[in-house]
Amino acid sequence: MFATRLFPAFLFLGIAAFAGTAGAQSPGAGQTAAEPTAKPVAARAPYSPFKDIHVDQDCHILPDPAHRDATRKRPRLRKDPVICHLESVLSSNHMEETIAGNEVRRSYVSIAEQEYVLQNVTTGPAIFVVEESVPQGWVVDSDPQPAEMNGATAVFRVQAQPGEIVRLHVGLRHAKPLRVKIIKTSPLAPAGSAGN
């Protein structure tokens, strides 16, 4: 008789324990058992989580180098004139001369310069990484100088607070040496003959 009274209680506890373990293993609402767990968002993000905004010399917004295609395919470039646009794109040429001893050394100098206007449209501080290609034989001739040279690319870093607009002037210089000219010197006149 005692056993018949305990049987319903054991039966109830067994069903409750089974339901608890089955509930812990069953998928939640909107999930299927075959669905993998989602990857962290940072692993799929196309740009750096450090808020670096990479742009090239034409103000194209570039993917972060850490996420660029390993096959070296050209990345799909996009432009946003609010984030980056160019002003004061100028080029000029002139002659430069220096004298050393009896030699006149001349060079034909070409200057190319432009000013980047960069705006941080994010809600936190950002660093603009400006990548300017430097053609062979040219040098960066502006202040500030690049933070680093990556092969033939000058890399500038500019900090900007949220909503801040910053400007970066970059100038390139190429000097082509011309033939040296020799200065002919005349013999010195004898002393005391100037007034005669």
C-alpha positions in Angstrom: 0.0 0.0 0.0 2.8 2.3 0.8 4.5 1.5 -2.5 1.3 2.4 -4.4 1.2 5.8 -2.8 4.9 6.6 -3.7 4.6 5.4 -7.3 2.7 8.6 -8.5 5.3 10.8 -6.8 8.3 9.0 -8.4 6.5 9.1 -11.7 6.0 12.9 -11.5 9.7 13.5 -10.5 10.9 11.3 -13.4 8.8 13.2 -16.0 10.0 16.6 -14.6 13.7 15.6 -14.7 13.3 14.3 -18.3 11.6 17.5 -19.4 14.3 19.6 -17.8 17.2 17.8 -19.6 15.3 17.8 -22.9 14.6 21.5 -22.6 18.2 22.3 -22.0 19.2 20.5 -25.2 16.4 21.6 -27.4 17.1 24.6 -29.7 15.7 28.0 -28.8 13.0 29.9 -30.7 14.0 30.6 -34.3 17.0 28.1 -34.2 17.3 24.7 -35.8 19.5 22.0 -34.3 21.8 22.1 -37.5 22.4 25.9 -37.3 26.0 26.7 -36.3 26.7 29.4 -33.7 27.1 32.9 -35.2 30.6 34.2 -35.7 31.6 37.4 -33.9 30.8 40.5 -35.9 34.5 41.7 -35.8 35.6 38.6 -37.7 33.3 39.5 -40.7 33.8 43.3 -40.6 35.5 44.6 -43.8 37.3 47.4 -42.0 39.5 47.6 -38.9 37.8 47.8 -35.5 40.4 50.4 -34.6 38.6 53.1 -36.7 41.4 53.6 -39.2 40.0 55.1 -42.4 42.3 54.4 -45.4 42.2 56.6 -48.4 44.4 56.8 -51.5 45.7 59.8 -53.5 42.4 60.0 -55.4 40.3 60.0 -52.1 39.1 56.4 -52.7 38.2 54.7 -49.5 40.2 51.6 -49.2 39.7 48.4 -47.2 42.0 48.0 -44.2 45.3 46.3 -45.3 44.6 43.5 -42.8 41.5 42.7 -44.8 42.7 43.2 -48.3 42.6 40.2 -50.6 45.6 38.0 -50.4 45.5 37.3 -54.1 46.3 41.0 -54.8 43.2 41.6 -56.8 42.3 45.2 -57.0 39.8 46.0 -54.3 36.5 47.6 -55.2 37.0 51.3 -54.5 34.3 53.8 -53.4 34.3 57.5 -52.9 32.5 59.7 -50.4 33.1 63.4 -50.8 31.9 64.0 -47.2 34.7 61.8 -45.8 37.4 62.8 -48.3 37.8 65.2 -51.1 40.7 67.1 -52.7 41.3 70.8 -52.9 44.2 72.9 -54.3 45.4 70.3 -56.8 48.3 72.1 -58.4 51.4 71.3 -60.5 54.2 73.6 -61.6 57.7 73.6 -63.1 60.7 75.9 -62.7 64.5 76.0 -63.1 66.9 75.9 -60.1 70.5 77.0 -60.2 73.3 76.6 -57.7 76.9 77.7 -58.1 79.8 75.5 -56.8 83.2 76.9 -57.6 83.3 77.7 -61.3 80.3 75.4 -62.1 76.7 76.3 -62.5 74.5 73.3 -61.7 71.0 73.5 -63.0 67.9 71.4 -62.5 64.4 71.3 -64.1 62.1 70.9 -61.1 58.5 69.7 -61.2 56.2 70.1 -58.2 52.8 68.3 -57.7 50.7 69.1 -54.6 47.2 68.6 -53.3 45.3 69.1 -50.1 43.1 66.4 -48.6 40.0 67.6 -46.7 39.0 64.7 -44.4 36.0 64.5 -42.1 35.5 62.0 -39.3 31.8 61.0 -39.7 32.1 58.3 -37.0 31.0 58.7 -33.3 34.5 58.2 -31.9 38.0 59.3 -32.6 39.4 58.1 -36.0 42.8 58.0 -37.7 42.9 58.8 -41.4 45.6 56.7 -43.2 46.4 58.5 -46.4 48.3 56.4 -48.9 50.0 58.5 -51.6 51.9 56.8 -54.5 55.3 58.4 -55.1 56.5 57.9 -58.7 60.1 56.8 -59.3 62.5 59.7 -59.0 60.1 61.8 -57.0 60.3 62.7 -53.3 57.8 63.9 -50.7 58.5 67.6 -50.2 55.9 68.8 -47.7 55.3 69.2 -44.0 54.4 66.9 -42.4 56.6 64.2 -43.8 55.0 60.7 -44.1 54.8 58.5 -41.0 56.4 55.8 -43.1 57.2 54.7 -46.6 55.7 51.4 -47.7 57.7 50.7 -50.9 56.7 53.5 -53.3 53.8 54.6 -51.1 54.0 57.4 -48.6 51.7 56.7 -45.6 50.4 59.7 -43.6 48.4 59.4 -40.4 46.0 62.2 -39.3 43.9 62.1 -36.2 40.3 63.5 -36.1 37.7 63.7 -33.4 34.0 62.9 -34.1 32.7 65.4 -36.7 36.1 67.1 -37.0 37.3 68.3 -40.4 41.1 68.1 -40.9 43.4 69.1 -43.8 46.5 67.4 -45.0 48.8 69.1 -47.6 51.0 66.7 -49.6 53.7 67.9 -52.1 55.9 65.8 -54.4 59.1 67.1 -56.0 61.1 65.8 -59.0 64.4 67.4 -60.0 66.0 66.5 -63.4 69.6 67.6 -63.5 70.8 69.4 -66.6 74.3 69.8 -68.1 76.7 71.6 -65.8 77.8 75.0 -67.1 81.4 76.1 -66.5 82.0 79.8 -65.7 84.9 81.3 -67.5 87.0 83.5 -65.3 89.0 86.5 -66.6 92.5 87.1 -65.4 92.8 89.7 -62.6 93.8 93.1 -63.7 97.2 94.4 -62.3 96.9 96.4 -59.1 96.8 100.2 -59.6 95.7 100.0 -63.3 92.0 100.6 -62.6 92.1 104.4 -62.6 94.6 104.8 -65.5 
